[in-house]
């Protein structure tokens, strides 16, 4: 079942808080994952694996380079959930 944008955002913010040790309040839609949230490559892998489990999607490595901001991730998850619902 596809989640709302708000549910995805809240879930991703909680994941960032857990793995990057950043307060969820620092996680805004326009926040850059590397520049604003200081997420390094190892932490990014942990966050992405957790997000895949949490949201029931797969994020291929080739797509990771396009996920720069929190909103990029939220949009990606929404598209992935919609496409899996229609599959």
C-alpha positions in Angstrom: 0.0 0.0 0.0 1.4 3.4 -1.0 2.1 5.8 1.8 1.3 9.5 1.8 4.1 12.0 1.2 3.9 13.0 4.9 4.2 9.4 6.1 7.2 8.9 3.9 8.9 12.1 5.0 8.3 11.3 8.7 9.6 7.8 8.3 12.7 8.9 6.4 13.3 11.7 9.0 13.2 9.0 11.7 15.7 6.9 9.8 18.1 9.8 9.4 17.8 10.6 13.1 18.6 6.9 13.9 21.6 6.4 11.7 23.0 9.9 11.2 22.3 11.0 14.8 20.8 14.2 13.5 17.6 15.5 15.2 14.5 14.8 13.0 13.9 18.6 13.2 17.0 19.1 11.1 15.5 17.0 8.4 13.6 19.3 6.0 12.4 18.6 2.5 15.1 20.9 1.0 17.9 19.6 3.2 20.9 18.2 1.2 21.8 14.8 2.5 25.5 15.4 2.3 25.9 19.2 2.6 23.2 19.9 5.2 22.9 16.7 7.1 26.6 15.6 6.9 25.7 12.0 5.9 28.8 10.1 4.8 28.8 7.3 2.3 28.7 4.5 4.9 25.8 6.1 6.8 24.0 6.7 3.5 24.2 2.9 2.8 22.7 2.2 6.3 19.9 4.8 5.7 19.1 3.5 2.2 18.9 -0.2 3.4 16.7 0.8 6.3 14.5 2.9 4.0 14.1 0.1 1.5 12.9 -2.2 4.3 10.7 0.5 5.9 9.0 1.5 2.6 9.0 -1.9 0.8 11.0 -0.7 -2.2 14.3 -1.3 -3.9 16.6 1.5 -4.7 19.2 0.4 -7.3 22.8 1.8 -6.7 22.5 3.6 -10.1 19.7 5.7 -8.7 21.5 6.8 -5.5 23.4 9.5 -7.3 20.1 11.3 -8.1 19.0 11.4 -4.4 20.6 14.6 -3.2 17.9 16.1 -1.0 15.3 14.7 1.4 12.6 15.6 -1.0 14.4 13.6 -3.8 14.1 10.5 -1.5 10.5 11.2 -0.7 9.6 11.6 -4.4 11.5 8.5 -5.3 9.8 6.4 -2.7 6.4 7.7 -3.8 7.1 6.8 -7.5 8.5 3.4 -6.5 5.4 2.6 -4.3 3.0 3.7 -7.1 4.8 1.6 -9.7 4.8 -1.5 -7.5 1.1 -1.0 -6.8 0.4 -1.0 -10.5 2.6 -4.0 -11.2 
